[in-house]
Amino acid sequence: MTSRTDFKKTLDAYQARQGRFRVVDVPDMRYLMIDGHGDPNTSSAFSEAVEALYPVAYKLKFASKRDLGRDYVVPPLEGLWWAEDMAAFTVARDKSRWDWTLMLMVPDWIDQTMVSTAVEQTRARNRPARLDEVRLETLSEGRCVQTLHVGSFDDEANVLAHLHHEVIPGHGFRMVGTHHEIYLSDFRRVAPAKHRTILRQPVTIEGAPGV
């Protein structure tokens, strides 16, 4: 019987605890990605991105189990978030100004040919509106600081402000890269008060060149 890998349990990058800010060195990871802009609560582009990513991800999972004998749990949805003025996250929370990339991680044994096949299989069956925008890309974050937030997304502001203005400079770091969220709970099915979200920020040593 084929064993099934659960990356939430086996990858150190998916480990976080509420109230603790942890420095972690994240390896390069490969994702199915789609970009977008605007309020995730009201933007059709956001829901359409989710609807395009998951069918491809599950077809990859089934192909991996069938053809390679390597089964795994489809990892949690993740998102990169940014705005021209990052105060839109920690102060104003003006979601209409947010840019984002939604992502689902794929194992390193999945190649572009498998992804292209999964996209074509999805197209033949139900053709999600944004299917043609799904891409496979490597994300290189390196050293990061992360914590677990439990509760509504709208309650993240104070945690992020503490992370950005106290924890990160307190460790002699400065922020680089893009704010990253990992949704350990399915926000389509779990009550907001019970959402479990890893909040991650890539960093570099203060004074070092950054991206």
MOVEN-V409831 format. One record per helix or strand of 3 or more residues. SS is the DSSP state (A for helix, B for strand). FROM is the first residue (numbers start at 1). TO is the last residue. If there is no record, write none. Layout:
SS/FROM/TO ; SS/FROM/TO
This chain:
A/7/10 ; A/12/14 ; B/22/26 ; B/29/37 ; A/44/68 ; B/77/82 ; A/87/90 ; A/95/97 ; B/99/106 ; A/112/125 ; A/131/133 ; B/135/139 ; B/142/150 ; A/153/155 ; A/157/170 ; B/173/175 ; B/179/183 ; A/192/194 ; B/196/205
